[in-house]
Amino acid sequence: MMRLISPYTNQGIWLRGSLHIHSKFSACGFHSLPEIALAYRDYDFLAITDHDRVTDRESAFPDKILFRGYEASGARHMLLIEPPFGDELPANSFSCAHYNNMAAEAAACGGFSIINHPTRISGQAWSFEEILQMPSVHAMEIYSGDGIHIEEDVAVRLWDKVLSAKRQIWGIGNDDFHHWGQERRVWNVVQAEERTPTAVLRALRNGNFYVSTGYGFDAIEVDGADILFRLKSGSSLFTEAYKYFTLFGRDGKVLAEKTGYFQEFHYQASGDEGYIRAEVYLSGGYCGISQPIFVA
């Protein structure tokens, strides 16, 4: 009998955040923590993820959930959110085994791990085979919005390939912020039980979030074989906009499409989709990308 496994609980509060931000403590970063706090002033959660170091928390973020972060910067890059180490840092030399061990140690301590900009062929690109050798990693960046490598920073096709190999991995979007002009391009909207670090990390690990560049979902509901996507409302600019909605399944196959003026999309699963994920765009270009619902 077919069963749909959804990461969405439709309970809790939606919180906005970014998990790939560099400060002046990275060689490639330019800004102080107070400047970063200004750039992301209306976000709910952030992680400062400097290269090969854990940057101390400061009082510059009094109203934010601020996670400790670390970017392992060998031949491939990976983020650890709430890394399980302090002053004694691990070697940053890359191997799948070493990086996977770091991710496993972070997960054991309640942390979260992310494969960074996997299609950045100008440097640090991950291969499909390498990603499959990283079973402890929670997520991969499907949208890296630094604005420099635009043609290399959207990885949804690679994500579909990984998902189709039955590797359950979440898609995440981050700015990879280094300097002004790279902020607020793409973020993650998490549905957490409450506004606490523990609840946000739990939602991230469980996939109870979507990626956004300005649009998204109010709810994604599963009832038996039926899936109902309730699109983001709260503004006439959203409810009255022309939309482009697409569902994708195994091998990136288009399962269903709809364009026009609408606020809900209903889909009945047949059982052979492998997984079901949604992308919705407004006519102005803003988008929301859901996590996959797996078909078992």
N, C-alpha and C positions, 0 to 999 in steps of 0.2 A: 504494500500500500504506500502510495506517495506521501511524503511529509515535507513541508516547507520549514526550514530552519532560519528564522529571522533574527538579526541582532537588535532589532528595534523593540523596545518595551512600551513606548508611548506613555511613559510615566516620568515625572520629574520636570526639570527646568532646562531650557536651551541656553547654553553658554558658548561664547565665541572665543577662540584662541588660536595662537600660532606657536609652533614648537621648533623653529629653526631660525634663530636670531643671533647675530654676531655683534659683539661690542668692540670697543677700542682695545680690548685685551686679546683679540685675534689680530694677527698680522694684516689680515685683509679687512678688518673692521675700522670704522672711523668715529663712532659716537660713544659718548658716555652713557651710563645707565639712566641718569635723569633724562637725557635726550631720547632714549628708547622709550622710556615711560611716557613721554609726551607724544611720540609717534603712535603708540598703541594705547592711548589714554582711555578709550572706551571698550577695550577688550577685557574679558573676564579672566583669562589665564594665559600665561606666557612661559617660555623656557629660554634662558640665555644659554646658547650652545656654542661656546667658543671652541676653536680647534685645539684638541689635545690638552685641554685643561678644564677644570671645574671652577667657574667664576663665582666668587662669594656673593651671596644675597646681600642686598643693600636696602636701606629705607626708602629708596626711590620708587618703590612699588607698594605703597601701604594699602592700596585698595585692590590689589591683584592677587590671584593665586599664582605664585611664582615658583616654578619647578627648577631644581638643579638640573643642569644639562651638560652634555659632553659630546663633542663630535670627534669620533675616531677618524683620522685623516691620513690613512695609508693610501695605497693605490686605489682603494675604494673607500667611500665615506659612509659612515653609519652614525645615527644619533642614539644616544642613551638618555632617557629622561628619568631622573632620579637614579643615577649610576651608583653601583654598590661599592664605591671606593672614595677615599678622601684625598689626602696629600700624596699618597703613593699611587701613581697612575700606571695603568698597564702599557705595554709596548703598543705602538700604533701601527706596526708592520702588519700588512694585510695577509691573511689567509682565511678561507671560509671557516675552517675549524676554530681559529682564534677569535674571529668576530662572532661566530655563533656561540662560543663559550661566554663571551662578554654579555651577549644578549640573554643567554640562559641565566647568568648570575643576576642581571638586572631584573628579570622576570621573577626570580625566586624571592627577591626583596620587594616585590610589588611595583617595579618600574615598568618602562615601556621602551621599545626599540623600533627604529625606523631605518630602512635602506634609503639612502639619499640619492636624489637626481639620477636614477639608474640609466637614463638614456642620454646623458651628457657626454657625447662622443668626443668633445673637445678635451675631456679629462674625467676620469673616475667612473666611466660607464660600467654598469654591472651587466653581465651576461645572464641570459635565461637560466643556463645551467648553474651558475653561481648562486642565483637566488634560490633555486631548489635545494641547494646545500645549506640553507640557512633556516632550518625548521623552527628555531627559537625566536626569530624576529617576528614582531607583531604586525608591522605595516611597511609599505613602500610608498615613496612619494610618487603620486601619479600626476601631480601638478606642482612644479617648482617655479615660483613667480619672481625670480630675481630680475627679470626683464633684460638680461644680457644675452642669455642663451635661449631665446624664445623658441627657436626651431628645434631645440633639443630637450625642452623641459616639460613636455606633456608625454606621459608614459602610460596612457590608458590601454594602448594596444599591447604593450608588454604585460601589463596587469592582466588583461584577458588571457594572454598565453599562459601566464603562471596559474591563474585560476582554473583554466581548462586542463592543466596537468594535475588537478585536484589538490593544489596547495592553497589552503585557506589563509589568505593574507589580506589585511585591510588596505584600502587606498587612502592616502592622506595628502593634504595640500599645505605647503608652507612657503613663506616669502623667500627664505634664504637671504635674510636682510643683512646688508653690509653698510649701506649709506642711504641718505635721503633719496626718495624716488623709488625705492624698492619696498616700501612699507605698504601694508593693507591691500595687496594685490589678490591674495588667496588666503583662506583661513579654514578652520574646522569648527563646525557647530555641533557640540556635544550635548546629549540629553543625559544629565546627571541627576541622581536622586536628590542632591543638595549641592550648595555652592561650597564645596570643600575639596582640598587636594585629593583625598582618598576617593571621593565619589567621581571626580573627573578622570582620574587614572583608571578606575574600574570601568567607566563607560568607554574609554579609549580601548582598553584591552578587549572588551566585549564587542566592539564595533558599533556601539550605539551613538553614531555620529555621521555627519555627511560633510563633504567638501563644498566650499562655496566661493564664488567670486562676486557675490551680491544677491544671489537668489537661492531657493532651496525648497524645503518641505516643512509643513506643519506636523505631519504624521505619516508613517508608513505602516499600514495595518494588514495583518495576515489572519485570515479566517478559513481554515481548511485549505482548499486549493486557490482561494481568492486572495488577491492582493489589491489594496486600495492605497493609492498615492494621493495624499492631500497636499496640494501645493501651497507654498508660503503665501500668506495673506497679510492683513494688518495695514495695508496701504492700497489706495486705489491705483497707484502706479504698478502694483503687482497684479491685482485682481483684474484690471482692465487691459493688461498688456497682452499682445500676441505672443504665443508660446510655441516652442518646438520641443516635443517630448519623445524620447526614444528609450526602448528597453533592449538590453543586450543579454545574450546568453553564451553558452559554451562556444569557444573559438571566435568570440566577438560577433556572433550571428545576431542580426537585428530581429528581435522577436515581435515587436510592435512599434508603431509610430503614430503620432497624432500632432497636428498643428492647428492653431486657431485660438479662440478665446474660451478658455475653460479653467476650472480650478481643481478638478479631480481626474484621475485616470484609474480605470479598473482593468485588471488583467486576471484571467483564469489560467493557472498553470496546467500544462498537459502532463508533466512528469519527466519529459526528456530534455529539459532546458539545461541541466547541469547546475546552473546558477542563474539568477535574475538580478540585474542591476539597472538603475535608471539614470539618465542624464536629461536635465530640463534646462532650456535656455529661453531667456526673454529676447524679444526682438532687438533690444539694445545691446545684447551680447552677454549679459550677466548669466551665471549658470549655477546649478546645484548638481552634485554627483553623489548618488547614494552608495552605500556599501552593498555587497551582494547578499541576496537571500539564496541560501543553498537548497537544492532539491535532493532529498534523500529517498 
